[in-house]
């Protein structure tokens, strides 16, 4: 399933912490649903890593694409 990044405010910001995070809700490798919070720098590094290691990424399946389209039409 395709997750959707959502920019969210850091509700309890401490020290030099980022004022915002990119949040995504995912199903992890054990089937648990969890929130991931990424800073802008972490998101940039993850995108660069995916770009450099395209052999480790995968295309969206037809079913995933259809579900994504349907969810975007309903929201």
Gaussian input, Z-matrix of N, CA and C with variables (Angstrom, degrees):
# hf/3-21g

backbone

0 1
 N
 C     1     B1
 C     2     B2     1     A1
 N     3     B3     2     A2     1     D1
 C     4     B4     3     A3     2     D2
 C     5     B5     4     A4     3     D3
 N     6     B6     5     A5     4     D4
 C     7     B7     6     A6     5     D5
 C     8     B8     7     A7     6     D6
 N     9     B9     8     A8     7     D7
 C    10    B10     9     A9     8     D8
 C    11    B11    10    A10     9     D9
 N    12    B12    11    A11    10    D10
 C    13    B13    12    A12    11    D11
 C    14    B14    13    A13    12    D12
 N    15    B15    14    A14    13    D13
 C    16    B16    15    A15    14    D14
 C    17    B17    16    A16    15    D15
 N    18    B18    17    A17    16    D16
 C    19    B19    18    A18    17    D17
 C    20    B20    19    A19    18    D18
 N    21    B21    20    A20    19    D19
 C    22    B22    21    A21    20    D20
 C    23    B23    22    A22    21    D21
 N    24    B24    23    A23    22    D22
 C    25    B25    24    A24    23    D23
 C    26    B26    25    A25    24    D24
 N    27    B27    26    A26    25    D25
 C    28    B28    27    A27    26    D26
 C    29    B29    28    A28    27    D27
 N    30    B30    29    A29    28    D28
 C    31    B31    30    A30    29    D29
 C    32    B32    31    A31    30    D30
 N    33    B33    32    A32    31    D31
 C    34    B34    33    A33    32    D32
 C    35    B35    34    A34    33    D33
 N    36    B36    35    A35    34    D34
 C    37    B37    36    A36    35    D35
 C    38    B38    37    A37    36    D36
 N    39    B39    38    A38    37    D37
 C    40    B40    39    A39    38    D38
 C    41    B41    40    A40    39    D39
 N    42    B42    41    A41    40    D40
 C    43    B43    42    A42    41    D41
 C    44    B44    43    A43    42    D42
 N    45    B45    44    A44    43    D43
 C    46    B46    45    A45    44    D44
 C    47    B47    46    A46    45    D45
 N    48    B48    47    A47    46    D46
 C    49    B49    48    A48    47    D47
 C    50    B50    49    A49    48    D48
 N    51    B51    50    A50    49    D49
 C    52    B52    51    A51    50    D50
 C    53    B53    52    A52    51    D51
 N    54    B54    53    A53    52    D52
 C    55    B55    54    A54    53    D53
 C    56    B56    55    A55    54    D54
 N    57    B57    56    A56    55    D55
 C    58    B58    57    A57    56    D56
 C    59    B59    58    A58    57    D57
 N    60    B60    59    A59    58    D58
 C    61    B61    60    A60    59    D59
 C    62    B62    61    A61    60    D60
 N    63    B63    62    A62    61    D61
 C    64    B64    63    A63    62    D62
 C    65    B65    64    A64    63    D63
 N    66    B66    65    A65    64    D64
 C    67    B67    66    A66    65    D65
 C    68    B68    67    A67    66    D66
 N    69    B69    68    A68    67    D67
 C    70    B70    69    A69    68    D68
 C    71    B71    70    A70    69    D69
 N    72    B72    71    A71    70    D70
 C    73    B73    72    A72    71    D71
 C    74    B74    73    A73    72    D72
 N    75    B75    74    A74    73    D73
 C    76    B76    75    A75    74    D74
 C    77    B77    76    A76    75    D75
 N    78    B78    77    A77    76    D76
 C    79    B79    78    A78    77    D77
 C    80    B80    79    A79    78    D78
 N    81    B81    80    A80    79    D79
 C    82    B82    81    A81    80    D80
 C    83    B83    82    A82    81    D81
 N    84    B84    83    A83    82    D82
 C    85    B85    84    A84    83    D83
 C    86    B86    85    A85    84    D84
 N    87    B87    86    A86    85    D85
 C    88    B88    87    A87    86    D86
 C    89    B89    88    A88    87    D87
 N    90    B90    89    A89    88    D88
 C    91    B91    90    A90    89    D89
 C    92    B92    91    A91    90    D90
 N    93    B93    92    A92    91    D91
 C    94    B94    93    A93    92    D92
 C    95    B95    94    A94    93    D93
 N    96    B96    95    A95    94    D94
 C    97    B97    96    A96    95    D95
 C    98    B98    97    A97    96    D96
 N    99    B99    98    A98    97    D97
 C   100   B100    99    A99    98    D98
 C   101   B101   100   A100    99    D99
 N   102   B102   101   A101   100   D100
 C   103   B103   102   A102   101   D101
 C   104   B104   103   A103   102   D102
 N   105   B105   104   A104   103   D103
 C   106   B106   105   A105   104   D104
 C   107   B107   106   A106   105   D105
 N   108   B108   107   A107   106   D106
 C   109   B109   108   A108   107   D107
 C   110   B110   109   A109   108   D108
 N   111   B111   110   A110   109   D109
 C   112   B112   111   A111   110   D110
 C   113   B113   112   A112   111   D111
 N   114   B114   113   A113   112   D112
 C   115   B115   114   A114   113   D113
 C   116   B116   115   A115   114   D114
 N   117   B117   116   A116   115   D115
 C   118   B118   117   A117   116   D116
 C   119   B119   118   A118   117   D117
 N   120   B120   119   A119   118   D118
 C   121   B121   120   A120   119   D119
 C   122   B122   121   A121   120   D120
 N   123   B123   122   A122   121   D121
 C   124   B124   123   A123   122   D122
 C   125   B125   124   A124   123   D123
 N   126   B126   125   A125   124   D124
 C   127   B127   126   A126   125   D125
 C   128   B128   127   A127   126   D126
 N   129   B129   128   A128   127   D127
 C   130   B130   129   A129   128   D128
 C   131   B131   130   A130   129   D129
 N   132   B132   131   A131   130   D130
 C   133   B133   132   A132   131   D131
 C   134   B134   133   A133   132   D132
 N   135   B135   134   A134   133   D133
 C   136   B136   135   A135   134   D134
 C   137   B137   136   A136   135   D135
 N   138   B138   137   A137   136   D136
 C   139   B139   138   A138   137   D137
 C   140   B140   139   A139   138   D138
 N   141   B141   140   A140   139   D139
 C   142   B142   141   A141   140   D140
 C   143   B143   142   A142   141   D141
 N   144   B144   143   A143   142   D142
 C   145   B145   144   A144   143   D143
 C   146   B146   145   A145   144   D144
 N   147   B147   146   A146   145   D145
 C   148   B148   147   A147   146   D146
 C   149   B149   148   A148   147   D147
 N   150   B150   149   A149   148   D148
 C   151   B151   150   A150   149   D149
 C   152   B152   151   A151   150   D150
 N   153   B153   152   A152   151   D151
 C   154   B154   153   A153   152   D152
 C   155   B155   154   A154   153   D153
 N   156   B156   155   A155   154   D154
 C   157   B157   156   A156   155   D155
 C   158   B158   157   A157   156   D156
 N   159   B159   158   A158   157   D157
 C   160   B160   159   A159   158   D158
 C   161   B161   160   A160   159   D159
 N   162   B162   161   A161   160   D160
 C   163   B163   162   A162   161   D161
 C   164   B164   163   A163   162   D162
 N   165   B165   164   A164   163   D163
 C   166   B166   165   A165   164   D164
 C   167   B167   166   A166   165   D165
 N   168   B168   167   A167   166   D166
 C   169   B169   168   A168   167   D167
 C   170   B170   169   A169   168   D168
 N   171   B171   170   A170   169   D169
 C   172   B172   171   A171   170   D170
 C   173   B173   172   A172   171   D171
 N   174   B174   173   A173   172   D172
 C   175   B175   174   A174   173   D173
 C   176   B176   175   A175   174   D174
 N   177   B177   176   A176   175   D175
 C   178   B178   177   A177   176   D176
 C   179   B179   178   A178   177   D177
 N   180   B180   179   A179   178   D178
 C   181   B181   180   A180   179   D179
 C   182   B182   181   A181   180   D180
 N   183   B183   182   A182   181   D181
 C   184   B184   183   A183   182   D182
 C   185   B185   184   A184   183   D183
 N   186   B186   185   A185   184   D184
 C   187   B187   186   A186   185   D185
 C   188   B188   187   A187   186   D186
 N   189   B189   188   A188   187   D187
 C   190   B190   189   A189   188   D188
 C   191   B191   190   A190   189   D189
 N   192   B192   191   A191   190   D190
 C   193   B193   192   A192   191   D191
 C   194   B194   193   A193   192   D192
 N   195   B195   194   A194   193   D193
 C   196   B196   195   A195   194   D194
 C   197   B197   196   A196   195   D195
 N   198   B198   197   A197   196   D196
 C   199   B199   198   A198   197   D197
 C   200   B200   199   A199   198   D198
 N   201   B201   200   A200   199   D199
 C   202   B202   201   A201   200   D200
 C   203   B203   202   A202   201   D201
 N   204   B204   203   A203   202   D202
 C   205   B205   204   A204   203   D203
 C   206   B206   205   A205   204   D204
 N   207   B207   206   A206   205   D205
 C   208   B208   207   A207   206   D206
 C   209   B209   208   A208   207   D207
 N   210   B210   209   A209   208   D208
 C   211   B211   210   A210   209   D209
 C   212   B212   211   A211   210   D210
 N   213   B213   212   A212   211   D211
 C   214   B214   213   A213   212   D212
 C   215   B215   214   A214   213   D213
 N   216   B216   215   A215   214   D214
 C   217   B217   216   A216   215   D215
 C   218   B218   217   A217   216   D216
 N   219   B219   218   A218   217   D217
 C   220   B220   219   A219   218   D218
 C   221   B221   220   A220   219   D219
 N   222   B222   221   A221   220   D220
 C   223   B223   222   A222   221   D221
 C   224   B224   223   A223   222   D222

   B1=1.4543
   B2=1.5146
   B3=1.2728
   B4=1.4599
   B5=1.5251
   B6=1.3337
   B7=1.4583
   B8=1.5270
   B9=1.2832
   B10=1.4626
   B11=1.5198
   B12=1.3409
   B13=1.4545
   B14=1.5168
   B15=1.3057
   B16=1.4633
   B17=1.5200
   B18=1.3128
   B19=1.4590
   B20=1.5196
   B21=1.3224
   B22=1.4615
   B23=1.5336
   B24=1.3108
   B25=1.4638
   B26=1.5215
   B27=1.3094
   B28=1.4565
   B29=1.5264
   B30=1.3227
   B31=1.4689
   B32=1.5221
   B33=1.3286
   B34=1.4662
   B35=1.5230
   B36=1.3107
   B37=1.4631
   B38=1.5199
   B39=1.3248
   B40=1.4622
   B41=1.5244
   B42=1.3087
   B43=1.4602
   B44=1.5092
   B45=1.3286
   B46=1.4538
   B47=1.5118
   B48=1.3207
   B49=1.4679
   B50=1.5263
   B51=1.3057
   B52=1.4570
   B53=1.5280
   B54=1.3208
   B55=1.4686
   B56=1.5231
   B57=1.3377
   B58=1.4642
   B59=1.5235
   B60=1.3271
   B61=1.4555
   B62=1.5162
   B63=1.3187
   B64=1.4593
   B65=1.5226
   B66=1.3325
   B67=1.4649
   B68=1.5179
   B69=1.3266
   B70=1.4565
   B71=1.5209
   B72=1.2999
   B73=1.4637
   B74=1.5244
   B75=1.3282
   B76=1.4616
   B77=1.5198
   B78=1.3155
   B79=1.4588
   B80=1.5189
   B81=1.3330
   B82=1.4595
   B83=1.5272
   B84=1.3202
   B85=1.4624
   B86=1.5288
   B87=1.3311
   B88=1.4675
   B89=1.5272
   B90=1.3422
   B91=1.4589
   B92=1.5204
   B93=1.3233
   B94=1.4633
   B95=1.5273
   B96=1.3247
   B97=1.4573
   B98=1.5183
   B99=1.3360
   B100=1.4635
   B101=1.5227
   B102=1.3313
   B103=1.4551
   B104=1.5165
   B105=1.3260
   B106=1.4555
   B107=1.5235
   B108=1.3260
   B109=1.4571
   B110=1.5192
   B111=1.3204
   B112=1.4568
   B113=1.5217
   B114=1.3243
   B115=1.4572
   B116=1.5292
   B117=1.3175
   B118=1.4666
   B119=1.5327
   B120=1.3273
   B121=1.4633
   B122=1.5191
   B123=1.3293
   B124=1.4672
   B125=1.5259
   B126=1.3191
   B127=1.4542
   B128=1.5301
   B129=1.3206
   B130=1.4641
   B131=1.5281
   B132=1.3365
   B133=1.4727
   B134=1.5230
   B135=1.3326
   B136=1.4698
   B137=1.5239
   B138=1.3241
   B139=1.4649
   B140=1.5207
   B141=1.3246
   B142=1.4701
   B143=1.5310
   B144=1.3245
   B145=1.4558
   B146=1.5197
   B147=1.3217
   B148=1.4684
   B149=1.5217
   B150=1.3229
   B151=1.4570
   B152=1.5181
   B153=1.3272
   B154=1.4673
   B155=1.5247
   B156=1.3246
   B157=1.4655
   B158=1.5232
   B159=1.3175
   B160=1.4601
   B161=1.5265
   B162=1.3239
   B163=1.4706
   B164=1.5340
   B165=1.3130
   B166=1.4623
   B167=1.5315
   B168=1.3213
   B169=1.4590
   B170=1.5256
   B171=1.3112
   B172=1.4675
   B173=1.5102
   B174=1.3104
   B175=1.4554
   B176=1.5294
   B177=1.3092
   B178=1.4566
   B179=1.5280
   B180=1.3361
   B181=1.4695
   B182=1.5277
   B183=1.3021
   B184=1.4568
   B185=1.5259
   B186=1.3278
   B187=1.4702
   B188=1.5260
   B189=1.3289
   B190=1.4645
   B191=1.5282
   B192=1.3233
   B193=1.4612
   B194=1.5221
   B195=1.3317
   B196=1.4668
   B197=1.5261
   B198=1.3399
   B199=1.4709
   B200=1.5170
   B201=1.3121
   B202=1.4684
   B203=1.5274
   B204=1.3214
   B205=1.4528
   B206=1.5284
   B207=1.3301
   B208=1.4630
   B209=1.5263
   B210=1.3205
   B211=1.4853
   B212=1.5167
   B213=1.3250
   B214=1.4722
   B215=1.5240
   B216=1.3227
   B217=1.4674
   B218=1.5344
   B219=1.3446
   B220=1.4576
   B221=1.5300
   B222=1.3228
   B223=1.4671
   B224=1.5064
   A1=108.87
   A2=116.25
   A3=121.56
   A4=108.93
   A5=116.29
   A6=120.96
   A7=109.40
   A8=116.68
   A9=120.93
   A10=108.45
   A11=116.46
   A12=120.86
   A13=109.16
   A14=114.99
   A15=121.26
   A16=107.88
   A17=116.93
   A18=120.56
   A19=108.03
   A20=116.28
   A21=120.51
   A22=109.61
   A23=115.97
   A24=121.32
   A25=110.26
   A26=116.12
   A27=122.23
   A28=106.85
   A29=116.79
   A30=122.08
   A31=113.36
   A32=118.23
   A33=120.65
   A34=108.80
   A35=115.49
   A36=122.46
   A37=111.31
   A38=115.11
   A39=121.06
   A40=109.68
   A41=116.59
   A42=121.92
   A43=113.58
   A44=115.86
   A45=121.73
   A46=113.59
   A47=117.28
   A48=121.04
   A49=110.56
   A50=114.81
   A51=121.18
   A52=109.86
   A53=116.01
   A54=119.65
   A55=111.59
   A56=116.82
   A57=121.20
   A58=110.24
   A59=114.71
   A60=122.84
   A61=108.79
   A62=115.65
   A63=121.73
   A64=104.82
   A65=116.47
   A66=122.12
   A67=108.94
   A68=115.12
   A69=120.53
   A70=108.07
   A71=116.38
   A72=123.31
   A73=107.01
   A74=117.09
   A75=121.56
   A76=110.98
   A77=114.96
   A78=121.30
   A79=105.70
   A80=117.06
   A81=119.78
   A82=111.67
   A83=116.14
   A84=121.98
   A85=113.96
   A86=118.01
   A87=120.56
   A88=112.32
   A89=116.68
   A90=120.39
   A91=114.24
   A92=117.74
   A93=121.58
   A94=109.33
   A95=117.08
   A96=121.99
   A97=107.80
   A98=115.57
   A99=118.99
   A100=110.45
   A101=115.26
   A102=123.13
   A103=108.78
   A104=116.52
   A105=121.50
   A106=107.40
   A107=116.49
   A108=122.62
   A109=108.16
   A110=116.65
   A111=122.08
   A112=109.62
   A113=116.21
   A114=119.33
   A115=107.74
   A116=116.25
   A117=120.47
   A118=110.10
   A119=117.42
   A120=121.59
   A121=111.26
   A122=117.88
   A123=120.99
   A124=111.54
   A125=116.67
   A126=120.97
   A127=110.31
   A128=116.85
   A129=121.53
   A130=110.51
   A131=117.16
   A132=121.03
   A133=111.44
   A134=117.46
   A135=121.05
   A136=110.70
   A137=117.12
   A138=120.70
   A139=111.04
   A140=116.79
   A141=120.21
   A142=110.69
   A143=116.89
   A144=121.16
   A145=110.94
   A146=116.81
   A147=120.77
   A148=110.74
   A149=117.19
   A150=121.00
   A151=113.01
   A152=115.84
   A153=120.61
   A154=112.55
   A155=117.26
   A156=121.77
   A157=110.60
   A158=115.98
   A159=120.66
   A160=112.63
   A161=116.99
   A162=120.08
   A163=111.88
   A164=117.77
   A165=122.11
   A166=112.39
   A167=117.18
   A168=121.07
   A169=108.16
   A170=117.02
   A171=119.57
   A172=109.84
   A173=115.21
   A174=121.78
   A175=109.41
   A176=115.83
   A177=121.60
   A178=107.81
   A179=116.24
   A180=119.21
   A181=109.87
   A182=116.20
   A183=121.07
   A184=110.71
   A185=116.74
   A186=120.99
   A187=110.33
   A188=117.54
   A189=120.45
   A190=110.83
   A191=116.47
   A192=120.47
   A193=111.63
   A194=116.38
   A195=120.18
   A196=111.38
   A197=117.08
   A198=120.35
   A199=110.92
   A200=115.96
   A201=120.65
   A202=110.04
   A203=116.42
   A204=121.06
   A205=110.29
   A206=116.14
   A207=120.63
   A208=111.17
   A209=116.64
   A210=120.20
   A211=111.11
   A212=117.32
   A213=119.31
   A214=111.19
   A215=117.54
   A216=120.89
   A217=110.70
   A218=116.89
   A219=121.27
   A220=113.18
   A221=116.70
   A222=118.51
   A223=112.84
   D1=149.00
   D2=-178.82
   D3=-90.43
   D4=125.18
   D5=176.14
   D6=-84.42
   D7=164.08
   D8=178.84
   D9=-124.04
   D10=123.32
   D11=176.52
   D12=-71.15
   D13=137.99
   D14=179.60
   D15=-132.19
   D16=123.32
   D17=177.57
   D18=-74.88
   D19=124.88
   D20=-176.81
   D21=-132.81
   D22=146.43
   D23=-179.64
   D24=-75.12
   D25=145.52
   D26=173.63
   D27=-77.79
   D28=105.84
   D29=-171.40
   D30=-68.85
   D31=-28.43
   D32=-176.95
   D33=-131.16
   D34=61.28
   D35=-175.01
   D36=-64.14
   D37=132.52
   D38=179.68
   D39=-125.01
   D40=138.62
   D41=175.27
   D42=52.41
   D43=-126.89
   D44=-177.89
   D45=-91.55
   D46=19.29
   D47=-178.07
   D48=-64.29
   D49=153.71
   D50=178.21
   D51=-63.09
   D52=145.92
   D53=178.74
   D54=-79.75
   D55=-19.30
   D56=178.88
   D57=-137.43
   D58=159.50
   D59=174.59
   D60=-132.61
   D61=158.42
   D62=169.12
   D63=-98.41
   D64=116.91
   D65=-177.40
   D66=-103.01
   D67=139.62
   D68=173.25
   D69=-141.50
   D70=136.68
   D71=178.01
   D72=-95.50
   D73=123.74
   D74=-176.44
   D75=-131.75
   D76=159.31
   D77=168.12
   D78=-97.44
   D79=120.73
   D80=-176.06
   D81=-81.55
   D82=-176.41
   D83=-174.80
   D84=-65.15
   D85=-16.70
   D86=177.85
   D87=-101.48
   D88=4.44
   D89=178.32
   D90=90.74
   D91=-1.23
   D92=177.99
   D93=-80.05
   D94=144.83
   D95=175.00
   D96=-91.19
   D97=131.88
   D98=-179.20
   D99=-144.78
   D100=155.66
   D101=174.85
   D102=-90.33
   D103=135.99
   D104=171.33
   D105=-115.20
   D106=134.61
   D107=177.38
   D108=-115.42
   D109=121.42
   D110=-178.20
   D111=-120.45
   D112=135.68
   D113=172.88
   D114=-76.31
   D115=168.99
   D116=177.75
   D117=-58.83
   D118=-40.50
   D119=179.68
   D120=-65.42
   D121=-43.61
   D122=178.71
   D123=-64.28
   D124=-38.78
   D125=178.54
   D126=-65.48
   D127=-42.80
   D128=177.99
   D129=-61.28
   D130=-45.23
   D131=179.42
   D132=-63.27
   D133=-40.21
   D134=179.25
   D135=-64.92
   D136=-40.54
   D137=177.77
   D138=-65.83
   D139=-41.79
   D140=177.78
   D141=-63.12
   D142=-41.52
   D143=178.86
   D144=-61.76
   D145=-43.58
   D146=178.48
   D147=-63.78
   D148=-38.34
   D149=179.08
   D150=-66.58
   D151=-35.13
   D152=-179.53
   D153=-81.27
   D154=-18.23
   D155=-176.10
   D156=-126.88
   D157=52.54
   D158=-176.54
   D159=-58.71
   D160=-25.25
   D161=178.96
   D162=-66.43
   D163=-17.63
   D164=-179.94
   D165=-98.67
   D166=0.03
   D167=176.80
   D168=-100.26
   D169=176.17
   D170=177.76
   D171=-143.25
   D172=160.04
   D173=177.59
   D174=-79.31
   D175=157.60
   D176=174.90
   D177=-72.40
   D178=133.15
   D179=178.16
   D180=-74.11
   D181=164.03
   D182=178.67
   D183=-58.13
   D184=-45.03
   D185=179.90
   D186=-62.44
   D187=-44.58
   D188=178.95
   D189=-62.16
   D190=-41.04
   D191=178.71
   D192=-63.10
   D193=-42.55
   D194=178.39
   D195=-65.76
   D196=-41.75
   D197=177.75
   D198=-63.66
   D199=-40.82
   D200=178.69
   D201=-62.07
   D202=-45.69
   D203=179.44
   D204=-61.05
   D205=-46.37
   D206=-179.25
   D207=-61.54
   D208=-45.51
   D209=179.33
   D210=-63.22
   D211=-39.23
   D212=179.85
   D213=-68.40
   D214=-31.43
   D215=178.59
   D216=-71.93
   D217=-31.68
   D218=-177.17
   D219=-84.82
   D220=-16.97
   D221=-177.56
   D222=-100.43

